[in-house]
Amino acid sequence: MRDLKTYLSVAPVISTLWFGSLAGLLIEINRFFPDALTFPFFFHFSY
């Protein structure tokens, strides 16, 4: 039972850190490449 309480107290902290860092990464990508449908560093060919 103590292991379950430990898991339930650790999982929200880890998920909050994960989603917070993911949101920060997406915000920074959108700051450097606003309104991009394709990101130029993924595709190295030109049309």
C-alpha positions as CSV (number, residue, x, y, z in Angstrom):
1,M,0.0,0.0,0.0
2,R,2.9,2.3,0.7
3,D,4.3,1.7,-2.8
4,L,1.0,2.7,-4.3
5,K,0.9,6.0,-2.3
6,T,4.5,6.7,-3.4
7,Y,3.6,6.1,-7.1
8,L,0.5,8.3,-6.8
9,S,2.6,11.1,-5.4
10,V,5.4,10.9,-7.9
11,A,3.4,10.4,-11.1
12,P,1.8,13.9,-11.1
13,V,5.1,15.6,-10.5
14,I,6.8,13.7,-13.3
15,S,3.9,14.4,-15.7
16,T,3.9,18.1,-14.8
17,L,7.6,18.4,-15.5
18,W,7.2,16.5,-18.8
19,F,4.3,18.5,-20.1
20,G,5.8,21.8,-19.0
21,S,9.0,21.1,-20.8
22,L,7.1,19.9,-23.9
23,A,5.0,23.1,-23.9
24,G,8.2,25.2,-23.5
25,L,9.8,23.4,-26.4
26,L,6.8,24.0,-28.6
27,I,6.6,27.7,-27.7
28,E,10.3,28.1,-28.6
29,I,9.9,26.4,-31.9
30,N,6.9,28.6,-32.7
31,R,8.9,31.7,-31.7
32,F,11.7,30.9,-34.2
33,F,9.4,29.5,-36.9
34,P,6.0,31.2,-36.7
35,D,3.1,29.7,-38.6
36,A,5.3,27.0,-40.2
37,L,3.6,24.1,-41.8
38,T,6.9,22.5,-42.5
39,F,10.0,23.1,-40.5
40,P,13.1,24.0,-42.6
41,F,15.5,22.0,-40.5
42,F,13.7,18.8,-41.2
43,F,13.7,19.1,-45.0
44,H,16.9,20.0,-46.8
45,F,15.5,20.0,-50.3
46,S,14.1,23.0,-52.2
47,Y,11.2,23.2,-54.5
